[in-house]
């Protein structure tokens, strides 16, 4: 799931500064700045020559899948990554981290990918419908 999403992101968006993404098996992570629990975190170093990184918690995927279904569980996890990518772009642009912008931008980004994914799936399964 993440590999395909990362491939799509690199094809469709610019990442002028490499960002490492760590996928963790934990249900939640500890935000290193606030100490609060979080499903994802972004660290942008003060020096732009140093690499930023993102951490994503995926340990609750099976619970989410059971409670909400596989589609919503996948959306939730991918949307967490999309949210942290919004913070990455805010960091690149030397902007203050804005949660509202990150939330809205993440939803748009994740929905864009899901649309791409579903259309590709449908084209593979039902090519006659796309002629």
Secondary structure, DSSP 4 states (H G I P E B T S, - for coil): -HHHHHHHHHHHS--SS-EEEEEE-SSSEE-TTT--EESEEEE--SSTTSPEEEEEE-TTHHHHHHHH-HHHHHHHHHHHHHHHHHHHHHHHTTPPP-HHHHHHHHHHHHHHHHHHHHHHHHHHH-GGGG-
